[in-house]
């Protein structure tokens, strides 16, 4: 069984997000101008909070992390991954997936 991990690359810093919720589209566009976030549904965009932080951050990447990963070293397949949901079993835990693509 795998789990989904959510990440934000807001202001040049990568953070794994917990407590992911929906934020209305209009409010998302006001708080995070020019950010291509991930849809929660047709009316909301995904936002979340980093561990130990009260700042709301946009969800920019979703990574499916395997339950029993091989934990191999990240390579170009990891950094330039694309797709709606990316799959990971690298040692980075999904943190680097898709960063080279954006």
Secondary structure, 3 states (H helix, E strand, C coil): CCEEEEEECHHHCCEEEEEEEEEEHHHHHHHCCCCCCCECCCCEEEEEEECCCCCEEECCEEEEECCCCCCECCCHHHHCCCCCCEEECECCCCCCCCCCCC
